C-alpha cells in the first residue's frame, strides 16, 4: 500500500496497524481502508443513523406499545395541561 507522501495520525493510525496485519486486508488499497474507516467512524455521528435508532425505540404506556416519539411528544405537551402555579 502506498500512502503517496501523507501519513496517518491519531485513531486512524491505531486502526490501520491491525488492518495491515490481517492477511485478508494487508494488500488493500487506500480507498478500501478509508471505506472501512468511514464505516467505523460515521455511525457514531450520523444524524440519519441516530434518527433511525430513535424511531425504532418502542415504549409501553397504558398497556400499549407506542413509538418513543409519541411518548416524547405527550411528555413535552404535559405542562400545557397542568394549571399554572403561582405565589398568589
Number of C-alpha atoms within 10 A of each C-alpha: 9 7 9 7 5 7 8 11 10 7 10 14 12 11 16 17 11 12 17 15 11 10 9 9 13 15 13 12 12 12 9 12 18 13 11 13 15 11 11 11 13 11 12 10 9 11 11 10 13 13 10 11 10 13 12 12 12 15 16 11 10 7 7 9 12 14 15 17 15 12 15 12 10 11 10 10 10 10 10 8 7 8 7 7 6 5 3 3
